[in-house]
């Protein structure tokens, strides 16, 4: 697991302007895991007509995992390997 310090971006109806920025810390194994957690936490919606998500994120920093961790919760949650 990595600790991702991110800024969540909420877009307007048309997806061309950021209307809100929210700092957030996420524990996830991959960028895909971060994206899934952000979408779930903010109940992000996909606009199939305009082809964009209502929320996205940008990276502030990422911390390396602690070496020698035996915590079973550190296993991949989503099965991704990216």
PDB file of N, CA, C and O in Angstrom, chain B, residues numbered from 101:
ATOM      1  N   UNK B 101       0.832  -1.189   0.000  1.00  0.00           N
ATOM      2  CA  UNK B 101       0.000   0.000   0.000  1.00  0.00           C
ATOM      3  C   UNK B 101       0.874   1.248   0.000  1.00  0.00           C
ATOM      4  O   UNK B 101       1.945   1.281   0.605  1.00  0.00           O
ATOM      5  N   UNK B 102       0.401   2.244  -0.674  1.00  0.00           N
ATOM      6  CA  UNK B 102       1.039   3.555  -0.682  1.00  0.00           C
ATOM      7  C   UNK B 102       0.067   4.563  -0.096  1.00  0.00           C
ATOM      8  O   UNK B 102      -1.148   4.383  -0.180  1.00  0.00           O
ATOM      9  N   UNK B 103       0.598   5.620   0.495  1.00  0.00           N
ATOM     10  CA  UNK B 103      -0.239   6.727   0.959  1.00  0.00           C
ATOM     11  C   UNK B 103      -0.154   7.821  -0.095  1.00  0.00           C
ATOM     12  O   UNK B 103       0.913   8.383  -0.345  1.00  0.00           O
ATOM     13  N   UNK B 104      -1.289   8.110  -0.704  1.00  0.00           N
ATOM     14  CA  UNK B 104      -1.382   9.103  -1.769  1.00  0.00           C
ATOM     15  C   UNK B 104      -1.995  10.375  -1.192  1.00  0.00           C
ATOM     16  O   UNK B 104      -3.114  10.347  -0.680  1.00  0.00           O
ATOM     17  N   UNK B 105      -1.274  11.478  -1.270  1.00  0.00           N
ATOM     18  CA  UNK B 105      -1.817  12.792  -0.907  1.00  0.00           C
ATOM     19  C   UNK B 105      -2.272  13.406  -2.222  1.00  0.00           C
ATOM     20  O   UNK B 105      -1.462  13.656  -3.115  1.00  0.00           O
ATOM     21  N   UNK B 106      -3.566  13.646  -2.334  1.00  0.00           N
ATOM     22  CA  UNK B 106      -4.131  14.103  -3.602  1.00  0.00           C
ATOM     23  C   UNK B 106      -5.045  15.302  -3.390  1.00  0.00           C
ATOM     24  O   UNK B 106      -5.382  15.657  -2.260  1.00  0.00           O
ATOM     25  N   UNK B 107      -5.432  15.906  -4.484  1.00  0.00           N
ATOM     26  CA  UNK B 107      -6.457  16.936  -4.481  1.00  0.00           C
ATOM     27  C   UNK B 107      -7.566  16.450  -5.409  1.00  0.00           C
ATOM     28  O   UNK B 107      -7.342  16.220  -6.597  1.00  0.00           O
ATOM     29  N   UNK B 108      -8.759  16.299  -4.852  1.00  0.00           N
ATOM     30  CA  UNK B 108      -9.904  15.846  -5.644  1.00  0.00           C
ATOM     31  C   UNK B 108     -10.500  17.056  -6.350  1.00  0.00           C
ATOM     32  O   UNK B 108     -10.702  18.107  -5.741  1.00  0.00           O
ATOM     33  N   UNK B 109     -10.777  16.900  -7.631  1.00  0.00           N
ATOM     34  CA  UNK B 109     -11.318  17.979  -8.455  1.00  0.00           C
ATOM     35  C   UNK B 109     -12.753  17.654  -8.833  1.00  0.00           C
ATOM     36  O   UNK B 109     -13.033  16.582  -9.370  1.00  0.00           O
ATOM     37  N   UNK B 110     -13.663  18.580  -8.553  1.00  0.00           N
ATOM     38  CA  UNK B 110     -15.060  18.412  -8.972  1.00  0.00           C
ATOM     39  C   UNK B 110     -15.303  19.362 -10.143  1.00  0.00           C
ATOM     40  O   UNK B 110     -15.028  20.559 -10.058  1.00  0.00           O
ATOM     41  N   UNK B 111     -15.824  18.805 -11.236  1.00  0.00           N
ATOM     42  CA  UNK B 111     -16.032  19.589 -12.452  1.00  0.00           C
ATOM     43  C   UNK B 111     -17.472  20.065 -12.571  1.00  0.00           C
ATOM     44  O   UNK B 111     -18.384  19.479 -11.988  1.00  0.00           O
ATOM     45  N   UNK B 112     -17.661  21.127 -13.326  1.00  0.00           N
ATOM     46  CA  UNK B 112     -19.011  21.637 -13.564  1.00  0.00           C
ATOM     47  C   UNK B 112     -19.776  20.705 -14.514  1.00  0.00           C
ATOM     48  O   UNK B 112     -19.249  19.681 -14.948  1.00  0.00           O
ATOM     49  N   UNK B 113     -21.000  21.067 -14.823  1.00  0.00           N
ATOM     50  CA  UNK B 113     -21.880  20.243 -15.661  1.00  0.00           C
ATOM     51  C   UNK B 113     -21.272  19.900 -17.014  1.00  0.00           C
ATOM     52  O   UNK B 113     -21.526  18.827 -17.561  1.00  0.00           O
ATOM     53  N   UNK B 114     -20.468  20.813 -17.552  1.00  0.00           N
ATOM     54  CA  UNK B 114     -19.901  20.606 -18.881  1.00  0.00           C
ATOM     55  C   UNK B 114     -18.493  20.017 -18.848  1.00  0.00           C
ATOM     56  O   UNK B 114     -17.938  19.690 -19.897  1.00  0.00           O
ATOM     57  N   UNK B 115     -17.914  19.880 -17.670  1.00  0.00           N
ATOM     58  CA  UNK B 115     -16.596  19.288 -17.532  1.00  0.00           C
ATOM     59  C   UNK B 115     -15.447  20.166 -17.962  1.00  0.00           C
ATOM     60  O   UNK B 115     -14.325  19.683 -18.123  1.00  0.00           O
ATOM     61  N   UNK B 116     -15.708  21.468 -18.156  1.00  0.00           N
ATOM     62  CA  UNK B 116     -14.648  22.346 -18.625  1.00  0.00           C
ATOM     63  C   UNK B 116     -14.086  23.269 -17.550  1.00  0.00           C
ATOM     64  O   UNK B 116     -13.136  24.007 -17.811  1.00  0.00           O
ATOM     65  N   UNK B 117     -14.661  23.240 -16.336  1.00  0.00           N
ATOM     66  CA  UNK B 117     -14.170  24.084 -15.246  1.00  0.00           C
ATOM     67  C   UNK B 117     -14.209  23.304 -13.933  1.00  0.00           C
ATOM     68  O   UNK B 117     -15.121  22.518 -13.676  1.00  0.00           O
ATOM     69  N   UNK B 118     -13.187  23.548 -13.114  1.00  0.00           N
ATOM     70  CA  UNK B 118     -13.153  22.956 -11.780  1.00  0.00           C
ATOM     71  C   UNK B 118     -13.961  23.863 -10.861  1.00  0.00           C
ATOM     72  O   UNK B 118     -13.699  25.063 -10.778  1.00  0.00           O
ATOM     73  N   UNK B 119     -14.948  23.285 -10.169  1.00  0.00           N
ATOM     74  CA  UNK B 119     -15.787  24.084  -9.278  1.00  0.00           C
ATOM     75  C   UNK B 119     -15.415  23.903  -7.805  1.00  0.00           C
ATOM     76  O   UNK B 119     -15.796  24.715  -6.962  1.00  0.00           O
ATOM     77  N   UNK B 120     -14.662  22.824  -7.494  1.00  0.00           N
ATOM     78  CA  UNK B 120     -14.274  22.596  -6.104  1.00  0.00           C
ATOM     79  C   UNK B 120     -13.019  21.735  -6.059  1.00  0.00           C
ATOM     80  O   UNK B 120     -12.854  20.809  -6.852  1.00  0.00           O
ATOM     81  N   UNK B 121     -12.135  22.060  -5.111  1.00  0.00           N
ATOM     82  CA  UNK B 121     -10.912  21.290  -4.873  1.00  0.00           C
ATOM     83  C   UNK B 121     -10.917  20.833  -3.423  1.00  0.00           C
ATOM     84  O   UNK B 121     -11.125  21.638  -2.515  1.00  0.00           O
ATOM     85  N   UNK B 122     -10.689  19.537  -3.202  1.00  0.00           N
ATOM     86  CA  UNK B 122     -10.718  18.979  -1.853  1.00  0.00           C
ATOM     87  C   UNK B 122      -9.462  18.149  -1.612  1.00  0.00           C
ATOM     88  O   UNK B 122      -9.234  17.168  -2.321  1.00  0.00           O
ATOM     89  N   UNK B 123      -8.633  18.522  -0.621  1.00  0.00           N
ATOM     90  CA  UNK B 123      -7.466  17.695  -0.313  1.00  0.00           C
ATOM     91  C   UNK B 123      -7.911  16.377   0.320  1.00  0.00           C
ATOM     92  O   UNK B 123      -8.906  16.334   1.044  1.00  0.00           O
ATOM     93  N   UNK B 124      -7.167  15.301   0.042  1.00  0.00           N
ATOM     94  CA  UNK B 124      -7.553  13.986   0.542  1.00  0.00           C
ATOM     95  C   UNK B 124      -6.314  13.093   0.619  1.00  0.00           C
ATOM     96  O   UNK B 124      -5.386  13.224  -0.181  1.00  0.00           O
ATOM     97  N   UNK B 125      -6.317  12.186   1.594  1.00  0.00           N
ATOM     98  CA  UNK B 125      -5.268  11.193   1.728  1.00  0.00           C
ATOM     99  C   UNK B 125      -5.902   9.826   1.510  1.00  0.00           C
ATOM    100  O   UNK B 125      -6.935   9.515   2.103  1.00  0.00           O
ATOM    101  N   UNK B 126      -5.278   9.000   0.649  1.00  0.00           N
ATOM    102  CA  UNK B 126      -5.844   7.704   0.285  1.00  0.00           C
ATOM    103  C   UNK B 126      -4.775   6.619   0.429  1.00  0.00           C
ATOM    104  O   UNK B 126      -3.625   6.821   0.038  1.00  0.00           O
ATOM    105  N   UNK B 127      -5.154   5.479   0.986  1.00  0.00           N
ATOM    106  CA  UNK B 127      -4.287   4.303   0.997  1.00  0.00           C
ATOM    107  C   UNK B 127      -4.722   3.397  -0.146  1.00  0.00           C
ATOM    108  O   UNK B 127      -5.855   2.918  -0.171  1.00  0.00           O
ATOM    109  N   UNK B 128      -3.822   3.167  -1.087  1.00  0.00           N
ATOM    110  CA  UNK B 128      -4.154   2.336  -2.245  1.00  0.00           C
ATOM    111  C   UNK B 128      -2.867   1.787  -2.852  1.00  0.00           C
ATOM    112  O   UNK B 128      -1.807   2.399  -2.722  1.00  0.00           O
ATOM    113  N   UNK B 129      -2.957   0.632  -3.517  1.00  0.00           N
ATOM    114  CA  UNK B 129      -1.764   0.025  -4.116  1.00  0.00           C
ATOM    115  C   UNK B 129      -1.345   0.653  -5.454  1.00  0.00           C
ATOM    116  O   UNK B 129      -0.172   0.600  -5.823  1.00  0.00           O
ATOM    117  N   UNK B 130      -2.306   1.246  -6.178  1.00  0.00           N
ATOM    118  CA  UNK B 130      -2.030   1.756  -7.525  1.00  0.00           C
ATOM    119  C   UNK B 130      -2.833   3.027  -7.789  1.00  0.00           C
ATOM    120  O   UNK B 130      -3.713   3.394  -7.011  1.00  0.00           O
ATOM    121  N   UNK B 131      -2.510   3.702  -8.916  1.00  0.00           N
ATOM    122  CA  UNK B 131      -3.301   4.867  -9.329  1.00  0.00           C
ATOM    123  C   UNK B 131      -4.740   4.473  -9.613  1.00  0.00           C
ATOM    124  O   UNK B 131      -5.666   5.234  -9.330  1.00  0.00           O
ATOM    125  N   UNK B 132      -4.926   3.293 -10.168  1.00  0.00           N
ATOM    126  CA  UNK B 132      -6.276   2.807 -10.442  1.00  0.00           C
ATOM    127  C   UNK B 132      -7.064   2.667  -9.143  1.00  0.00           C
ATOM    128  O   UNK B 132      -8.245   3.009  -9.083  1.00  0.00           O
ATOM    129  N   UNK B 133      -6.401   2.165  -8.113  1.00  0.00           N
ATOM    130  CA  UNK B 133      -7.044   2.041  -6.806  1.00  0.00           C
ATOM    131  C   UNK B 133      -7.447   3.387  -6.233  1.00  0.00           C
ATOM    132  O   UNK B 133      -8.512   3.512  -5.629  1.00  0.00           O
ATOM    133  N   UNK B 134      -6.600   4.400  -6.419  1.00  0.00           N
ATOM    134  CA  UNK B 134      -6.921   5.756  -5.961  1.00  0.00           C
ATOM    135  C   UNK B 134      -8.153   6.264  -6.701  1.00  0.00           C
ATOM    136  O   UNK B 134      -9.076   6.796  -6.084  1.00  0.00           O
ATOM    137  N   UNK B 135      -8.167   6.100  -8.021  1.00  0.00           N
ATOM    138  CA  UNK B 135      -9.294   6.569  -8.832  1.00  0.00           C
ATOM    139  C   UNK B 135     -10.599   5.917  -8.390  1.00  0.00           C
ATOM    140  O   UNK B 135     -11.621   6.591  -8.264  1.00  0.00           O
ATOM    141  N   UNK B 136     -10.568   4.605  -8.153  1.00  0.00           N
ATOM    142  CA  UNK B 136     -11.785   3.905  -7.718  1.00  0.00           C
ATOM    143  C   UNK B 136     -12.270   4.410  -6.363  1.00  0.00           C
ATOM    144  O   UNK B 136     -13.473   4.575  -6.157  1.00  0.00           O
ATOM    145  N   UNK B 137     -11.342   4.655  -5.441  1.00  0.00           N
ATOM    146  CA  UNK B 137     -11.729   5.138  -4.113  1.00  0.00           C
ATOM    147  C   UNK B 137     -12.285   6.557  -4.169  1.00  0.00           C
ATOM    148  O   UNK B 137     -13.244   6.878  -3.467  1.00  0.00           O
ATOM    149  N   UNK B 138     -11.685   7.405  -5.001  1.00  0.00           N
ATOM    150  CA  UNK B 138     -12.179   8.781  -5.151  1.00  0.00           C
ATOM    151  C   UNK B 138     -13.587   8.763  -5.739  1.00  0.00           C
ATOM    152  O   UNK B 138     -14.478   9.447  -5.236  1.00  0.00           O
ATOM    153  N   UNK B 139     -13.788   7.999  -6.783  1.00  0.00           N
ATOM    154  CA  UNK B 139     -15.113   7.938  -7.419  1.00  0.00           C
ATOM    155  C   UNK B 139     -16.168   7.430  -6.448  1.00  0.00           C
ATOM    156  O   UNK B 139     -17.291   7.934  -6.437  1.00  0.00           O
ATOM    157  N   UNK B 140     -15.822   6.435  -5.632  1.00  0.00           N
ATOM    158  CA  UNK B 140     -16.772   5.893  -4.661  1.00  0.00           C
ATOM    159  C   UNK B 140     -17.043   6.904  -3.540  1.00  0.00           C
ATOM    160  O   UNK B 140     -18.197   7.108  -3.161  1.00  0.00           O
ATOM    161  N   UNK B 141     -16.004   7.528  -3.015  1.00  0.00           N
ATOM    162  CA  UNK B 141     -16.155   8.466  -1.897  1.00  0.00           C
ATOM    163  C   UNK B 141     -16.977   9.695  -2.269  1.00  0.00           C
ATOM    164  O   UNK B 141     -17.732  10.211  -1.445  1.00  0.00           O
ATOM    165  N   UNK B 142     -16.833  10.164  -3.508  1.00  0.00           N
ATOM    166  CA  UNK B 142     -17.529  11.370  -3.939  1.00  0.00           C
ATOM    167  C   UNK B 142     -18.748  11.061  -4.806  1.00  0.00           C
ATOM    168  O   UNK B 142     -19.360  11.971  -5.364  1.00  0.00           O
ATOM    169  N   UNK B 143     -19.099   9.788  -4.918  1.00  0.00           N
ATOM    170  CA  UNK B 143     -20.231   9.360  -5.744  1.00  0.00           C
ATOM    171  C   UNK B 143     -20.166   9.995  -7.137  1.00  0.00           C
ATOM    172  O   UNK B 143     -21.136  10.573  -7.629  1.00  0.00           O
ATOM    173  N   UNK B 144     -18.993   9.867  -7.749  1.00  0.00           N
ATOM    174  CA  UNK B 144     -18.758  10.455  -9.065  1.00  0.00           C
ATOM    175  C   UNK B 144     -19.685   9.840 -10.111  1.00  0.00           C
ATOM    176  O   UNK B 144     -20.008   8.654 -10.059  1.00  0.00           O
ATOM    177  N   UNK B 145     -20.093  10.659 -11.039  1.00  0.00           N
ATOM    178  CA  UNK B 145     -20.975  10.229 -12.135  1.00  0.00           C
ATOM    179  C   UNK B 145     -20.240  10.388 -13.460  1.00  0.00           C
ATOM    180  O   UNK B 145     -19.454  11.317 -13.647  1.00  0.00           O
ATOM    181  N   UNK B 146     -20.514   9.456 -14.380  1.00  0.00           N
ATOM    182  CA  UNK B 146     -19.934   9.542 -15.711  1.00  0.00           C
ATOM    183  C   UNK B 146     -20.979  10.110 -16.659  1.00  0.00           C
ATOM    184  O   UNK B 146     -22.114   9.637 -16.698  1.00  0.00           O
ATOM    185  N   UNK B 147     -20.593  11.123 -17.422  1.00  0.00           N
ATOM    186  CA  UNK B 147     -21.476  11.724 -18.417  1.00  0.00           C
ATOM    187  C   UNK B 147     -21.160  11.071 -19.760  1.00  0.00           C
ATOM    188  O   UNK B 147     -20.171  11.416 -20.408  1.00  0.00           O
ATOM    189  N   UNK B 148     -21.996  10.136 -20.169  1.00  0.00           N
ATOM    190  CA  UNK B 148     -21.770   9.402 -21.409  1.00  0.00           C
ATOM    191  C   UNK B 148     -21.882  10.260 -22.655  1.00  0.00           C
ATOM    192  O   UNK B 148     -21.258   9.958 -23.673  1.00  0.00           O
ATOM    193  N   UNK B 149     -22.667  11.323 -22.588  1.00  0.00           N
ATOM    194  CA  UNK B 149     -22.826  12.209 -23.738  1.00  0.00           C
ATOM    195  C   UNK B 149     -21.578  13.063 -23.930  1.00  0.00           C
ATOM    196  O   UNK B 149     -21.073  13.190 -25.046  1.00  0.00           O
ATOM    197  N   UNK B 150     -21.079  13.651 -22.838  1.00  0.00           N
ATOM    198  CA  UNK B 150     -19.918  14.540 -22.918  1.00  0.00           C
ATOM    199  C   UNK B 150     -18.596  13.800 -22.681  1.00  0.00           C
ATOM    200  O   UNK B 150     -17.520  14.367 -22.871  1.00  0.00           O
ATOM    201  N   UNK B 151     -18.683  12.537 -22.266  1.00  0.00           N
ATOM    202  CA  UNK B 151     -17.514  11.668 -22.082  1.00  0.00           C
ATOM    203  C   UNK B 151     -16.536  12.183 -21.018  1.00  0.00           C
ATOM    204  O   UNK B 151     -15.350  12.351 -21.305  1.00  0.00           O
ATOM    205  N   UNK B 152     -17.016  12.432 -19.802  1.00  0.00           N
ATOM    206  CA  UNK B 152     -16.128  12.804 -18.704  1.00  0.00           C
ATOM    207  C   UNK B 152     -16.751  12.404 -17.368  1.00  0.00           C
ATOM    208  O   UNK B 152     -17.966  12.243 -17.257  1.00  0.00           O
ATOM    209  N   UNK B 153     -15.894  12.247 -16.353  1.00  0.00           N
ATOM    210  CA  UNK B 153     -16.323  11.963 -14.989  1.00  0.00           C
ATOM    211  C   UNK B 153     -16.533  13.281 -14.248  1.00  0.00           C
ATOM    212  O   UNK B 153     -15.849  14.267 -14.524  1.00  0.00           O
ATOM    213  N   UNK B 154     -17.476  13.298 -13.308  1.00  0.00           N
ATOM    214  CA  UNK B 154     -17.769  14.507 -12.539  1.00  0.00           C
ATOM    215  C   UNK B 154     -16.640  14.866 -11.580  1.00  0.00           C
ATOM    216  O   UNK B 154     -16.522  16.017 -11.160  1.00  0.00           O
ATOM    217  N   UNK B 155     -15.808  13.882 -11.232  1.00  0.00           N
ATOM    218  CA  UNK B 155     -14.697  14.108 -10.312  1.00  0.00           C
ATOM    219  C   UNK B 155     -13.426  13.461 -10.863  1.00  0.00           C
ATOM    220  O   UNK B 155     -13.471  12.419 -11.517  1.00  0.00           O
ATOM    221  N   UNK B 156     -12.312  14.094 -10.585  1.00  0.00           N
ATOM    222  CA  UNK B 156     -11.001  13.554 -10.925  1.00  0.00           C
ATOM    223  C   UNK B 156     -10.058  13.862  -9.776  1.00  0.00           C
ATOM    224  O   UNK B 156     -10.492  14.320  -8.719  1.00  0.00           O
ATOM    225  N   UNK B 157      -8.778  13.615  -9.973  1.00  0.00           N
ATOM    226  CA  UNK B 157      -7.818  13.936  -8.920  1.00  0.00           C
ATOM    227  C   UNK B 157      -6.464  14.250  -9.510  1.00  0.00           C
ATOM    228  O   UNK B 157      -6.142  13.864 -10.633  1.00  0.00           O
ATOM    229  N   UNK B 158      -5.670  14.969  -8.712  1.00  0.00           N
ATOM    230  CA  UNK B 158      -4.313  15.291  -9.094  1.00  0.00           C
ATOM    231  C   UNK B 158      -3.396  14.946  -7.914  1.00  0.00           C
ATOM    232  O   UNK B 158      -3.770  15.127  -6.755  1.00  0.00           O
ATOM    233  N   UNK B 159      -2.223  14.459  -8.214  1.00  0.00           N
ATOM    234  CA  UNK B 159      -1.285  13.992  -7.199  1.00  0.00           C
ATOM    235  C   UNK B 159      -0.537  15.155  -6.554  1.00  0.00           C
ATOM    236  O   UNK B 159      -0.039  16.047  -7.241  1.00  0.00           O
ATOM    237  N   UNK B 160      -0.467  15.129  -5.232  1.00  0.00           N
ATOM    238  CA  UNK B 160       0.374  16.066  -4.495  1.00  0.00           C
ATOM    239  C   UNK B 160       1.667  15.352  -4.107  1.00  0.00           C
ATOM    240  O   UNK B 160       2.762  15.848  -4.370  1.00  0.00           O
ATOM    241  N   UNK B 161       1.525  14.167  -3.468  1.00  0.00           N
ATOM    242  CA  UNK B 161       2.701  13.363  -3.123  1.00  0.00           C
ATOM    243  C   UNK B 161       2.270  11.924  -2.867  1.00  0.00           C
ATOM    244  O   UNK B 161       1.093  11.635  -2.651  1.00  0.00           O
ATOM    245  N   UNK B 162       3.251  11.034  -2.897  1.00  0.00           N
ATOM    246  CA  UNK B 162       2.988   9.628  -2.590  1.00  0.00           C
ATOM    247  C   UNK B 162       4.123   9.137  -1.695  1.00  0.00           C
ATOM    248  O   UNK B 162       5.292   9.442  -1.936  1.00  0.00           O
ATOM    249  N   UNK B 163       3.767   8.371  -0.658  1.00  0.00           N
ATOM    250  CA  UNK B 163       4.756   7.840   0.277  1.00  0.00           C
ATOM    251  C   UNK B 163       4.995   6.373  -0.021  1.00  0.00           C
ATOM    252  O   UNK B 163       4.068   5.632  -0.349  1.00  0.00           O
ATOM    253  N   UNK B 164       6.245   5.962   0.097  1.00  0.00           N
ATOM    254  CA  UNK B 164       6.609   4.568  -0.098  1.00  0.00           C
ATOM    255  C   UNK B 164       5.967   3.715   0.990  1.00  0.00           C
ATOM    256  O   UNK B 164       5.745   4.191   2.104  1.00  0.00           O
ATOM    257  N   UNK B 165       5.667   2.459   0.673  1.00  0.00           N
ATOM    258  CA  UNK B 165       5.114   1.575   1.702  1.00  0.00           C
ATOM    259  C   UNK B 165       6.175   1.255   2.747  1.00  0.00           C
ATOM    260  O   UNK B 165       7.371   1.278   2.456  1.00  0.00           O
ATOM    261  N   UNK B 166       5.736   0.960   3.948  1.00  0.00           N
ATOM    262  CA  UNK B 166       6.673   0.595   5.006  1.00  0.00           C
ATOM    263  C   UNK B 166       7.230  -0.792   4.716  1.00  0.00           C
ATOM    264  O   UNK B 166       6.467  -1.709   4.411  1.00  0.00           O
ATOM    265  N   UNK B 167       8.534  -0.960   4.804  1.00  0.00           N
ATOM    266  CA  UNK B 167       9.139  -2.259   4.527  1.00  0.00           C
ATOM    267  C   UNK B 167       8.891  -3.213   5.690  1.00  0.00           C
ATOM    268  O   UNK B 167       8.871  -2.809   6.853  1.00  0.00           O
ATOM    269  N   UNK B 168       8.705  -4.480   5.355  1.00  0.00           N
ATOM    270  CA  UNK B 168       8.499  -5.490   6.374  1.00  0.00           C
ATOM    271  C   UNK B 168       7.111  -5.499   6.970  1.00  0.00           C
ATOM    272  O   UNK B 168       6.894  -6.123   8.008  1.00  0.00           O
ATOM    273  N   UNK B 169       6.182  -4.837   6.353  1.00  0.00           N
ATOM    274  CA  UNK B 169       4.817  -4.805   6.878  1.00  0.00           C
ATOM    275  C   UNK B 169       4.174  -6.176   6.731  1.00  0.00           C
ATOM    276  O   UNK B 169       4.226  -6.791   5.665  1.00  0.00           O
ATOM    277  N   UNK B 170       3.571  -6.642   7.810  1.00  0.00           N
ATOM    278  CA  UNK B 170       2.874  -7.925   7.771  1.00  0.00           C
ATOM    279  C   UNK B 170       1.381  -7.734   7.915  1.00  0.00           C
ATOM    280  O   UNK B 170       0.647  -8.681   8.198  1.00  0.00           O
ATOM    281  N   UNK B 171       0.937  -6.513   7.722  1.00  0.00           N
ATOM    282  CA  UNK B 171      -0.482  -6.185   7.852  1.00  0.00           C
ATOM    283  C   UNK B 171      -1.249  -6.774   6.673  1.00  0.00           C
ATOM    284  O   UNK B 171      -0.987  -6.403   5.528  1.00  0.00           O
ATOM    285  N   UNK B 172      -2.207  -7.701   6.931  1.00  0.00           N
ATOM    286  CA  UNK B 172      -2.950  -8.303   5.814  1.00  0.00           C
ATOM    287  C   UNK B 172      -3.825  -7.302   5.076  1.00  0.00           C
ATOM    288  O   UNK B 172      -4.217  -7.557   3.937  1.00  0.00           O
ATOM    289  N   UNK B 173      -4.139  -6.183   5.688  1.00  0.00           N
ATOM    290  CA  UNK B 173      -4.969  -5.186   5.006  1.00  0.00           C
ATOM    291  C   UNK B 173      -4.182  -4.470   3.914  1.00  0.00           C
ATOM    292  O   UNK B 173      -4.757  -3.708   3.136  1.00  0.00           O
ATOM    293  N   UNK B 174      -2.876  -4.706   3.848  1.00  0.00           N
ATOM    294  CA  UNK B 174      -2.043  -4.070   2.831  1.00  0.00           C
ATOM    295  C   UNK B 174      -2.113  -4.794   1.495  1.00  0.00           C
ATOM    296  O   UNK B 174      -1.507  -4.335   0.527  1.00  0.00           O
ATOM    297  N   UNK B 175      -2.830  -5.909   1.408  1.00  0.00           N
ATOM    298  CA  UNK B 175      -2.978  -6.637   0.154  1.00  0.00           C
ATOM    299  C   UNK B 175      -3.788  -5.836  -0.832  1.00  0.00           C
ATOM    300  O   UNK B 175      -4.538  -4.939  -0.447  1.00  0.00           O
ATOM    301  N   UNK B 176      -3.640  -6.156  -2.114  1.00  0.00           N
ATOM    302  CA  UNK B 176      -4.399  -5.482  -3.157  1.00  0.00           C
ATOM    303  C   UNK B 176      -5.891  -5.714  -2.926  1.00  0.00           C
ATOM    304  O   UNK B 176      -6.337  -6.850  -2.768  1.00  0.00           O
ATOM    305  N   UNK B 177      -6.645  -4.634  -2.911  1.00  0.00           N
ATOM    306  CA  UNK B 177      -8.079  -4.731  -2.705  1.00  0.00           C
ATOM    307  C   UNK B 177      -8.831  -4.977  -3.992  1.00  0.00           C
ATOM    308  O   UNK B 177      -9.847  -5.671  -4.004  1.00  0.00           O
ATOM    309  N   UNK B 178      -8.330  -4.407  -5.082  1.00  0.00           N
ATOM    310  CA  UNK B 178      -9.083  -4.476  -6.327  1.00  0.00           C
ATOM    311  C   UNK B 178      -8.504  -5.478  -7.331  1.00  0.00           C
ATOM    312  O   UNK B 178      -9.043  -5.641  -8.426  1.00  0.00           O
ATOM    313  N   UNK B 179      -7.421  -6.139  -6.962  1.00  0.00           N
ATOM    314  CA  UNK B 179      -6.839  -7.134  -7.852  1.00  0.00           C
ATOM    315  C   UNK B 179      -6.087  -6.551  -9.027  1.00  0.00           C
ATOM    316  O   UNK B 179      -5.653  -7.289  -9.911  1.00  0.00           O
ATOM    317  N   UNK B 180      -5.920  -5.219  -9.054  1.00  0.00           N
ATOM    318  CA  UNK B 180      -5.233  -4.610 -10.189  1.00  0.00           C
ATOM    319  C   UNK B 180      -3.726  -4.796 -10.062  1.00  0.00           C
ATOM    320  O   UNK B 180      -3.202  -4.990  -8.965  1.00  0.00           O
ATOM    321  N   UNK B 181      -3.053  -4.736 -11.173  1.00  0.00           N
ATOM    322  CA  UNK B 181      -1.601  -4.908 -11.173  1.00  0.00           C
ATOM    323  C   UNK B 181      -0.942  -3.867 -12.049  1.00  0.00           C
ATOM    324  O   UNK B 181      -0.017  -4.184 -12.797  1.00  0.00           O
ATOM    325  N   UNK B 182      -1.411  -2.608 -11.968  1.00  0.00           N
ATOM    326  CA  UNK B 182      -0.807  -1.593 -12.821  1.00  0.00           C
ATOM    327  C   UNK B 182       0.288  -0.863 -12.147  1.00  0.00           C
ATOM    328  O   UNK B 182       0.895   0.026 -12.742  1.00  0.00           O
TER     329      UNK B 182
END
